[in-house]
Amino acid sequence: MTALLLPLAYLVGALPLGYWLARRRGVDLRTASPYTLGLESALRRLGLGLLLLSFLLDFLKGYLPLLLGRALGLDLAGLLALGVAVYLGHLYPLFFRDPWPLRAKGAGVLLGILSGLPLPPALGLVPVALGLVLYALTGYASLAALGLPLGLLGATLFGGFGLAERLSALALFLLALWRYKENLGRVLEGTEPKLGDPLPLPSEKQVVCAFLIHPLTVEDFWQSPRFRWLRPLVRLGLLKQEWIERLAERFRPMKVGEVRGVRTADGREVLCHLISAPLLPHQIKAKPELAVRRAIQGARLAKELGATVVGLGAFWSVVGEKGKRVQEAVPGIEVTNGGAYTAGTVRAAIPKILAHFAQSGKDLKGATAAVVGANGVVAFGIARQIAPLVGRLILVGRDLERLKRAAESLRKNLERKGEVPEILATTEIAAIREADLVFTATSDPNPVIYPEHVKPGAWIYDEGVPPDVHPSVREVPGVRVIPGGVVRLPGEARATLDLHFGAPDQVPACLAETMILAAEEAFDRKSLGGEVRAENIQFFVERAEALGFRVVE
């Protein structure tokens, strides 16, 4: 009998009753909440009356199959199995996958299942009591909901029940635990809103965007509290780095933090969700298809979180044809690689660096400058900017033929203006040893400039993320290393993670572009692919200034 009822219970659980009810009222709950269909979004979007009706429908989904099972004489083990089938259908509704928010969690369904179980009154109250206690102590509705199956598991373990009952209760708890894992992670990181807190959704006063990040080193894994417990295992040698890397390749993107407290000059708040797919730089470069897949998943999560724009940070900015494939796969959210404002910050910083260099008593026209990563858009933009001002220019890149063609094009352009320095194109990084000024902007996951490459007294502008300049270079006598592309956010901004840009309110220009794009809703200005239009660069420079973003010099 139980075997016949299990498919029916699954189908009942899979019915998207709350979704259908909301749609009849003109509300699409898939776009209503950063935490998907749940109590927080339903209360704000449906109102109390419709919320109670929606909750009742979910309750009945859990209760009625068990009521039928009881009428047919199923024992507690069989009823618990039906409960697992109902909840599984609610979480993974195969036949309603298109219209149904796949991350629904089903507190109402769990409560219905508990009400349908013939437990002794004292044991039957344990799950509800535990849920209420957790809510009273923490204020998190997600923990209260998770307390229901946890309390049921405790009741079966210590209530004298058999193995079948315990296993079914354990399965129900593990399903809930898996589905609430992101909520638990956000609780640990302090980014889970409590019931009654304003939800992080776009409004007239609040702009919401997202930014895709990744760990630069294994140490960055431990920034997130959800992974911090693994760190002692690494130190003890019980968990090797290659194991961590293999495991990281299986993780889907997750929200790991926020940038909070950003207030633009016109009074709007900007909230940025930090989303990480924990791939290290060399993994992103070595497995481009995996990287594209994770970037697409990250963009989908950003959309689910309510963001209007998602920025691709660090090495994510170069995957999928520099964001083009990500945008094509997720048309419901704007995608930017941040190249325009990054180029704008460089364009603004270069004249100041050259002016300071000249003020230090050095002859700019007699100086040799080097540009590392000159095959890239940003680095070659630097080359075009400084070429007329220096006596000699060294272009360093990986593709020598393409670099020579670019150098020849630059030389011809300068000839028309009568300002032609000596230009050398090379793939040898050692060539920069002759340079008084070095500008570097590569996409290499490791440092490319070491002390043996640097002339004593040289000035180095490092636009690379991760940095192109090894820390030991600072020990070379007279060398000055200047970080590039860093922006100070307006207001009392702070990132909940260390983004490695010097201060909690300092972020990379690509993240700042994401915020500006969301605030201005100028989505036609987004940066995709390798092309960066001059008018877009100027737009972001001007709007950043107006909104209170400041380039760190």
N, C-alpha and C positions, 0 to 999 in steps of 0.2 A: 504493500500500500504506500509506504513512504517513497519508494522509487517512482511511483506514478505521480505523486503529488509534488515532487521536487521540481520538475520542469514547469508545472503550473505556478509554483511559488516564485520561480525565477522570472517568469513572464509578468506576473503581477508586480514584482519589484521593479521590473524594467519600464513600466508605464510612466512616462514623464508627466504626471498629473499636475504637479506644481508649475511646470513650464507651460503646459497647455492653458492652465487657469490664468497665468500672468499674461500670456499672449492674447487671450480674449479681452483683457483689459488694456491691451496696447503696450505692454511692457516686455521687453526682451531681457530676461535676467542674465543671459550670457554676457551682456555688455553692462550690467548694472553693478557689478561688484568686483573688487580686486581679489576677492577670495571665492569667486564663483557663487553659484546658487546656495544661499545660506541665510541664517537668521539676520545677520547685519544688513545685507542688501535687501532682503524681502521686507524688513520693517520700514526701510526708508523709501522703497520704491512702490510697495503695495499698500501701505497703511496697515493699521492694526487689524481691522476687520478682515481684509483679504489675507493678511498674514495668518490669522487663526484658521481660516478655511484651508489655506494651502498646507499648514502644519497638520490639520486634521486629515487631509487626504494622504499625506505621507504616513501619518500614524495608522490609518486604516490599511495602507499597503502592507505594513508590518503585522498588523493585528489579525486581519481577516483570514489569511492563509493558515495561521496557527489555530484560529477558531474553527476552521474547517477540519484541520487535522485532529483537534480534540474531539469534534463531533464524530469523526470516523474511528476514534479509539486509539490514536497514536500515543505512545508513551513519551516521557520527557526527552529521551534521546532523539526520537523521531521528530518531535516538535522543534528541538534545537537545530536539527539538520535543515528543517524547513526555514527556520530563521536565517541560517547561513545562506540558503539559496535566495531568499527574498533580498537580503542585503547585497549579495553578489550581483543580483539583477539590477538593483538600484545604482550600484557603483559602476558596473560595466554592462550597460544595456545594448547588447549587440544589434538588436533589431531597430533601435531608435537612436543609433549613434549620431546621425547627422544633426537632428534638432536638439539633442540633449547635451547639456554641459557636462563634459566627461569627468569633471572633478567634483561633482556633487558629493556631499558627505553623509547626509541622511540621519540627522539626530532624531527627527520625527519617526523615521522608520525603526530606528533602534528602540525608541520608547514603545512603539507599537509591538515589536517583537517581545519585549520584556513583559508587557501587559498580557500577552497571549500565553505566557508560560504558566503552568500550574504549580508555582513555587509556594512553599509555606509563607505566610505573611511576613514573618520576621526576615526570612532570606530575600523575599521579593522586594522589600524596601531598601535592601543594601545598595543596589546599583543607583537608585534615584538619590538616596542619601549621600552617596559618595560624589555623584555629580553636583549636587547642591553645595556640598562642602568645598569642592574644588572651585566652583564658581565664586563662592563667598570669600575664599582665601585669595584668589588671584584676579577675579574679574574677567577671565577669559572664557567666552562661550565655547570655544573649541576644546578646552580642557574639561569643561563640564560635560560636553557630549562624549568625550573619550572616557570619562568616568563611568558611563553606563555599561559598556561591555567589560570594562575592567572590574566593576563591582560584580557583574554576573560571573566572571571567571573566578573571582574570589569566593563567591557563594557556592559554586560547584566544587571548588577545590577543598573547601573546609566544611561543606554541608553534608558530607557523607554520600555523594553521588558516585556513579560508576565512571569507568574510563570513557565510554562513548559520550556521556554528557560533558565531561571535562574537555575532551578533544573538540567537540563542537563549540563550546564556549571559548576555547582557546582560538579556534579558527575565526570566530566572530570578532574577537578582540584584535587579532593580528590584521584582519582586513581593515578594521577601523584605524589601527595604529598606522598601517601603511598609507591609508587615505589622508590621515591627519599629520603625516610626517612633515609637510611644509609648514603647517601651523606651529608644530612643535619647534621646528627650526627658527621660525620668526619669533616665537616666545623667548627662546634662548638669546636671540640677537636683539631683542627689544623693539622689534618692528611690527609685531602683531597688535592691531588695534583692539582695545577692549570694547565691550558693548557700551554704546553711548559716546565713544570717541568719534570725532569726525573721520569719515572714511577718506582715504587718499585717492579721490576721484577728481577729474577736472571740473572746475566751476569758474564763475566770474572772478573769484578772488584767488583761485589756486590753479596753477599749471602743473600737469603731471607728465613726466617723461621717464624714460628708462635708459640705462647705459650698460652695455655688455662688456664685462671685464674677464680677466683670467689671471691665475697666479703667475707671477714672474719667476718665482723660485718655489721649491718645495715648502719653504718656511711660510709662504703666504697661505698654504692650506690651513694652517693652524689659526689664522685670524678669525675664522668663523667658529663660534662656540660649538656648532654641531659636529665639527671635526677635531676640536682641540683635544679630546680624550685620546686620540690616536697618537699624539706627539710622544708620550712616554714610551710607547711601543717602538717608535723609530729610534729613540735614544738608546733603548736597550738592545737594539739590533734585531728585534723580533719582527719588524716590518721594514722591508727594504724599499729603496726609492723606486726600483723598477716595478715592484708590486703595486705601489701607490699609483704609478703612472698607468699601469694596466687597468686598475680599478677606476681611475679617473676617466678613462675612455668610455666607461659604461654609464657614467652619470649624465643625466639630462640636465639642462640649465636650471638653476634655482635662484630665488632671490636670497641674497646674503647680506644686504645692508641698504642704507639709504644715504642720500645727501639731503640734509634738512636745513631749515632756517634761512634759505635763500630768499631774499626779498628785493625785488627789482626797484628801481628808482620811482616807478609809477605805482608802487604799493602792492604788487601781486606777490604771492608766495609761489615758489617753484619747488616741487618735490620730485626727486629723482630716485627711482628704484635702481639699485645696483644688482645686476643679474650676472651670475658667474656660471660658465661651463668650465669645470676645473681642468682644462688642458694647459700644459706648459707650452711656452713659445715653440720649442723644437717639435712638439707633437702637432701643433697647428700647422707648421710648415711641412712636416713629414707626411701628414695624412690630410690632404686638402679636402677630400670628399667628406670625411668625418667632420672636419671643421665647418664646412658649409652646412652640413646637416644640423650640427649643434647651434650654429648661428641662426638658422631658420627656426629651430625650436625655441631659442632665446627670444626671437622677435615675436613668436606666438605667445610666449609667456608674458612678454611686455604688454601685448594687446589685452590679454586676459586681466592683467593688473590695472588696466584702465589708462595706460599711457597712450598719448597721441603720437609720440615720436620715440624711436629707439636709436641710440647711437652705438656705433661699433668702435670699441676702444682697443688700443694697442694693436695686437696682431689680428684681432677680428676685423680691423679696418681694411685688410688686404684680401680677405677670403671672398670667394664667390664673385670674382671680377670686381673687387672692392665694393661689395654690397649689392651689386646689380641682381644677382641670383637670389639673394635674400629678399629683396623688395618684390621680385616677381613671384616668389613663393608665398609671401605674406602681404598681399595688397591692402589689407585692412589697417595697416599702421605705416607711418612714414619711416623710412630708414635712411640714415646718413652715416657716412664714414668720417665726417668732421674735417675733411681736407680744406675746405674754403677758409674757415676761421683759423685753422692751424697755419695756413699760408699767410693769412692776414697778420697773425701775431709775429710771424717771422719777418714779414715785410715791414712791420712797425719797429721791430727790435733792431734790424740790421743797421739803419742809419745811426741809431744811438750808439751801437757798439763801435761802428767805424769812427764816429765823432770822439768817443772816449779814447779810442786807440790813438787818434791823431793828437788829442789833447795831452796824451802822456809823453809827447815829444817824439813820436815815431813818424817817419815819412810814409804816408799812405801810398802815394804814387810810386814809391820805390819798394813797396812791400810785396811779398809773395803771399798769395792766399790759396788755400786748398779747399775743395768741396768734396766731401766723402759721401758716396751714395748718389752720385750725380746722374745715374740712370733714372732716379725717382723724380716725381713731379715736384715735390717740395724742395729737394736739394738742387735740382736744376733751376728752379725759380730763384734760389739764392744766388746761383752762379750768374744768372742774367742780371741780377740786381747789383752785384759787386764788381762785375767784369770791367765796367768803364772807369772804376775808381782806383784800381790797383795796377801795379806794374807787371805782375805775372800771375797767371791763374792755372792751378793744377786741378784737373777733374779726375776723380777716382770713382770707378764703377766696376761692375762685374761683366757687363757686355761691352767689350772693347769696340766692336764695329759700330754698334748703335751710339756709343759714347763719342766716337770720332765724328759720326754724322752730326750729332748734336753740337759738338764743338765747332765744326765747320759752319753750321748754320749760325751759331752765335758770333763767330768771327766775321762772317759776311755782313751781319746786321750791324756790328760795331764799325766796320769799315765805312759804311754809309754815313756814320756819325763822326768819323775821324777819331775814334777812341779805341785803338786796338792794342790790348796787352798781349804779351806772349801767352799762348794757351797750350797746355800739355794735357793729353788724355791718356790715362793709364789704368791698369788693373792692380798695380802694386801699391799697397798701403804705405810701404816704406818711403814712397816719394814725398809724403807730407812732411818728412823730416826737414825739408828746406823751407817750410811755410812759417811765416810770422803770424798769420791768421788762419785758423782751421774752422770750417763749418761742416758739421756732420749730421746727416739725417738718413739713416739706413733702417731697414726692417730686419736686421740681423738679431736673433735672440740672445747673442752673446756680445761682449765688448769687442770692438774691432781696433781700437786705438790703445796702445800700450806705451810705457815710457820710452822704449827704444824707437818709437815712431815720431817722437815729439821733440821739437827744437826747444832748448831752454829759453824761457821768456815768451813763448808763444801764447796767444789767446785762442781759446777753443770754445766755440758755441755748439753745444750738444743738443740737437733736436730729437735724438733717437729715444724710442721707448721700446724695450728697456734701454738705458743709457749706452751709447756707443763707446764712451770713454771709461776705461778701467779706473777704479778708485786710486790705484797706485800712480796714475799720471799726475795727480796733484802734488806728488813728492818731487817732481822735476823742478829744479830751481826756476823761479820766476813765472811758472805756468799758471794761467788763470783759466779755470773751467766755468763756463756760464751755461746754466740749464736753459733750454728754450721751450717755447710753447706752453708756458705755465700761466694760468689765469687766476686772479683772486676774485672770488665770488662776492656779490653784494649782500648786505645784511649780516646776520650772525650765523653764517653758514658753517656747517661742519659735516664731514663724511664720517659714517660710523665705522668705516674701515680705513686703514692706512693705504692711501693710493700712491704713496711714494713720491709726493710732489712738495714735500717740505713742511706743510702745515695743513690742518684739517679744512681750512677754507680755500686751499689752493688745489686746482684741478687741471688736467690737460685741456688744451684748447678744443679738442674734439668733443669733450664732455660739455664744455661751455657752449659750443655750437648747437649741441642737442637741446640745451635749455633755451637758447635764444630762438631756435627754430620753433619750439613748442610755444614759447611765449608770444611770438609774433605771428604764428600760424602762416608763415611764409613758406609753405611746403615746396613751392617751385624752386626755392633756393637751396634745397638739400644737396649734399655732396654724394654723388654716386659715380663709380667708375674712376678712371684716371684723369678725366677732364675736370679742370677747375676754372670756371669762368671768372674773368677779372671783375665783372660787375657783382658777382656773388661775394667775392673776397671783400670788396668795398662795402657791400651791404652789411656783412657781419661785423666788420670793423666799426662802422658807424652805429649800428644798433647796439653793439656791446657797450660802446661808450655811453650811449643814451640810457641804457638800462642799468649801468653801474658796474659792469664787468671791467676789470683792470688787468692789463698784461703785467706780469711780474718781471722786472728787469734785473 
